[in-house]
Amino acid sequence: MAIQRNMDPKKCPMPVQDPQVRRNNFNEVALGYTYEMAVNEAKRCLNCKNKPCTTACPVSIDIPAFIERVANEDMEGAYEIISRSSSLPAVCGRVCPQENQCEGKCVRGIKGESVGIGRLERFVADYHREHCTEKPEMPVQNGHKVAIIGAGPSGLTAAGDLAKLGYKVTVYEALHLAGGVLVYGIPEFRLPKIIVQKEIDNLKAIGVDIETNMVIGKVLTVDELFEMGNEAVYIGSGAGLPRFMNIPGESLKGVYSANEYLTRINLMKAYKEGSKTPIKHSKKVAVVGGGNVAMDAARSAKRMGAEEVYIVYRRGMEELPARKEEVEHAEEEGIIFKTLTNPVEVLGNEAGEVCGMKCVEMELGEPDASGRRRPIVKEGSEFVLEVDTMIMSIGTSPNPLIRSTTPGLETNKHGCIVTDGDNGLTSREGVYAGGDAVTGAATVILAMGAGKAAAKAIDEYISGKEK
């Protein structure tokens, strides 16, 4: 039976918590589509034969096919299509920057708004979690072992794909909880941790072993992983080393990296009364940076009770690298954007605590190597922003521990592991790498795409040795 297409030029709005309510809690902001909303939105898809949306998906989900199943109210069929390509659909549906990828290529976006692909993926994954009682089928083992370093999105994706092929996969995670940036970086109000845990449980159900509190480079080395019978090693250890501006006053009390600030809140639950890992309850907070992590830190600070929270960014609003939705949510929650502003010094009081931030105003000049207009200091524009907390969110680099304990592993000047093309092969035979450990800080879905590509290459490598 032919589907009656929905030709509404606008996508179905996502129900959300009221901004004045949600700014005081850590509950998920976006509430998700209802069944009827999802079916109606799915009918906006034209089911294009050339599938431009799929070509823009880093993990190559057959997007028109899964959406067609939703339109036909076959939610389990839709989930089965998504799960062929993605090990973390409930995560991707929430945090993937669809507007720059699949939805950015959607044909419906030419004369209106694109289909809400991410919202539909989230709905399908949530529907499956809430209604399916069957456990995933355990794959037939092929007798080969692979070690994965890092239980973040890249490592978990590689682990899931290899486990489905029959490999005995062990994931070694440095922290006490699996999930990587999904649990320590992204706040509860964007990605509930129960969602992450369920995705991890699904991987365990197909045979993936996860060992926590395992700091590779300290407890075990890459060479020792091979000695334990692993035929390949995938390094998906992320980029957890924060960067600072190296300006005066950065060592004062009240200066945090976004990594530390978010880890204390997300992983260690500092927002809960009686937390064993408390964090300062600030009144005025400045977050330096303009990406998604900066938005997460600013919105978390507001929920921790800060009266004023500033995003301090040296370019303009149009140049903000954060997702449009995250910027809009931050504005709705009262975050103040001080763009075309750059800090030059952190000011302290007699107790060695932050009491202000000396800044300069900027203006945009000609484009730089990144294609964005270069910020230039305005002469005589210096001013002081009164804050008691400063959170640095200007990027991260890979931790040097693995590269310093793995002889022959080539890295670049930024400390990122060098790989050969898209398959993740490093300068060491049998050692593959991907995600932020290779690219520096990037998106969850790109890390997943790298894990997927490496899993395929590892399978070809081990299978090739048998011939």
C-alpha positions, 0 to 999 in steps of 0.5 A: 500500500502506497504511503500518503506523503506528508508535504509539510515544508517544516519538520515536526517540532521536538517537544522540550522542557520549558527553559525556565524549568529545565535550567534548574534540573539535569533532566533531558531537555528534548522529550522525544517524538510521540508515536504519532509524531514519528510516523507523521515526520517519517512520511515527509521522507520522499524515499529518494533512490539516490539516497544523498542522506546516506552518503553523508552518514559517517556510519552509512545507515540506510536512512530512507529504508529505516524511515520507510519502516517508521512510516509503515509503523514497523518500528522493530524493522526500522531498528533492525536496519539502523543496528546493521550499521550503528552500535549506538543508535540511541546515542547518535539520535541525540548528539549527532550533528545531523544538520551538517551531515545526513539532514544537510543533504536531505532533498526536502531541505532544498525548499523547506526543512529537512526530514528530522532524521536524528529525531526519528533515529532517537525515536526508533532506538527508544521504542526498541529499548522500551518494547523489545524483551528479546536479548541480542543473538550471540554471534558464532565465535571465530577463534580470534582475539582483538583488544580495544583501548578505550570504551568511548564511541570509537572503541565501542563501535569497533568492538560491536562490529568485530563481535558481530563477526565472531571475534573475542573482543576485550575493551580496556577502559581507564575510568571506572565506567565505560562510555568515554565522553558519553559519560564524562563529557556530555551532560545528563540533560543532553544524553541520559546515562541510562541510555548509554548504559543500555547501549553498552549492555547490548554490546556485552550481550553479544560477547564484548568484555569490558575491563575498567580501571585499566590504564593502558601504558601503565597497567598493561602496554600495547606489546603486552596485549599482543603477548596475551594472544590478541592478533590486533589492537585498536586504539580509541583512547580519545583526546582527554588532555585539555588545552589552556591559553597560557595567559597570566592567572590560569593557575588561580583557584576557580580556573577549570578545564571543561574536561574537569568541570564536566567530568566532576558533574557528569561522571562523579555526579557533583550536582547531587547533594552529598557528592564525594566529588564536589565542585564550586557553586559559582555565582558568575562563570565565564566559559571560554570557547564556542563549541558544543563542549563550551555550551555543555559547560555553560549550561551545566554551570547554570544548573549548578546555580550560577546567576550569570554565565557567559560564553566568551568567544573571540569570533562572532555568533555566525562563526560559533562551531557549536550546533545551532540547536545547542546555541538556541537552547543555551540562549533560552536558558539565559546564557549570555554570549560575549562574542568578539571577545578574548581573555588576556589575563585571569585576575585573582584576589588575596586568597588566590581565587578568581575575581575577574577576567581581563578581556579585549574586544576583537574584530574580524579580518581576512579568512585564515587557513581554516576559512574563517575570518581571523580575529584581530584585537581592537586597539584600546578595547581592554575591559574587565569581566567580573567572574569568580569561575573561568572554564577553559573550553578551547580544545583537547589533545590525546594523552601522551601515555600510549604513544610514550609506551608504544615503540614505533608508534608514529604521532604528529606534532599535536600528539595525534596518532598517524594512520594510513588513510581511512582504515586506521592502520598505524606505523605498527603492524596489527595496531589500528587507531581512530577517533579523537586519538587520531583527529584530535577533538571531533564529534561522536559520529566521526569517532564511530565512523573511524571505529567502524572502518578500523573494524573492517580493516582488522577483520581483513588483516586477520582473515588475510593471515589465515590464507 
